[in-house]
Amino acid sequence: MSDHHSPYKSKGGIQRIFSAIGYSYKGLKAAVRYEAAFRQELALAIVLTPCAIWLGRNTGEVILLIGVVLLVLVVELLNSAIEALADAISLDSHPLLGRAKDLGSAAVFVAFAAAFLVWMSLIILRMTHG
């Protein structure tokens, strides 16, 4: 293990917070610009958020509905990061890079499945119990 510290790591303090916000903004901007899946999921989130406010019967349900939608966005961002890193390592076919991309894709699928189950459960509850 090396004792050398990365020059890219921040030192701390209030400047670290501002730097982190800047990096986050750059990441979100890159996701919107380069990732079609993220743009589609973001559009879905924009549509579903007001629906969550209408569908949820209490604050907990609204938070749950919006939370699972945000979970999909978070997992998509991580998947996109894995794909970008894998492509930066090599554009050639490699079984481990392919597995990493497949695992990232599977994570998005699982997040979507969780969101679907939560939304469908609450929709069905709303339809059957008024």
Residue pairs with C-beta under 8 A, 6 or more apart in sequence:
10 16
10 19
10 20
27 77
31 38
31 39
31 76
31 77
31 80
32 38
32 39
32 42
34 80
35 76
35 80
37 76
37 79
37 80
37 108
38 73
38 76
38 77
38 80
41 72
41 73
41 76
42 73
44 69
45 69
45 70
45 72
45 73
48 65
48 66
48 69
48 119
49 66
49 69
51 65
52 62
52 65
52 66
52 69
53 62
55 61
55 62
55 65
55 119
55 122
55 123
55 126
56 62
56 63
56 64
56 65
56 122
57 126
61 122
64 118
64 122
65 118
65 119
65 122
68 111
68 114
68 115
68 118
68 119
69 115
71 111
71 114
71 115
72 108
72 111
72 112
72 115
74 111
75 107
75 108
75 110
75 111
76 108
76 111
78 104
78 107
79 104
79 105
79 107
79 108
82 100
82 101
82 103
82 104
83 101
83 104
86 97
86 100
86 101
89 97
90 97
